[in-house]
Amino acid sequence: MRDLSPQVLSEWDEFTTDHLKEKEQAAFHARKNAIIAVARGMSMASAAKKYGVNAKTLSETIRRPPAFSSGSI
């Protein structure tokens, strides 16, 4: 697993969730909060449990962060 720190996380693309439905926004923010928690030192399993996200999905997202060709969406 690649190193994840707040510095590395700050280099990831940011995008808005305005176009997502309320349930999709909630899922996005839960994943985002879990990723931030891992970057701050929480274990992957603890972050997944705390924020109610699938641990495998969290791991895959950290391993291969989403990138958007247009920068911000």
N, C-alpha and C positions, 0 to 999 in steps of 0.2 A: 504494500500500500504506500502510495506516495505521501510525503510529509504534507500535513495540512496545518497551517498556522493562520492567525488573523491577517498577517502580511500576504500570504498566498491567497487567502480568501478575498482580500481587497482587490486582487487582480482579476477576479472572475467578472464576467459580464453581468450588469444589472438590467433588469427590465421590469416593466409595470405589469400588474395583474388585472388591470381594469377590465380587460376583455374576457376574463374568466368568470364563470358562474360562482356564486357565493361558496358552494361546497368545494369547488376546485381551488378557490383562493385560500380557503382554510387548510386544505391539504398542502398547498404550496408553502404557506407560512409555517406549517408544522415541520415540513422538511427543511426549510431554511433555518429555523430555530435549532433543529437537531444538528445541522451542519455547523452552525456557529458554536454550539456547545462542544462538539468534537474539536473544533479549531482551538477552543479555549482549554482543552485538556480532558474533557469528559470521555469516557470510553464509548465506543460505538454502540455497544449493547445498552448501556445506561441511557444514552441520548435517544436511541430508538424507542426504548420503553417510556421514557419521560414524555416524549412528544408524540407518542402513538403512531410512529411510522414503522414500516417494514425494515428490518435491519439490513436485509439484502439490497433493497432499493437505496437505502442510505449509503451503504458501502459502494455500490455501483455509481451513485451520483458523485461521491467524493473521488472515486478512481477516475471517472471520465465526466468532468463537469460539463453541463450543457454550454455550448457556444452558439452565438447567433451572429450570422454574417452581417446583419445590419447594426450590430452593437446593441442598442436599446430597442426593445420592442414595446 
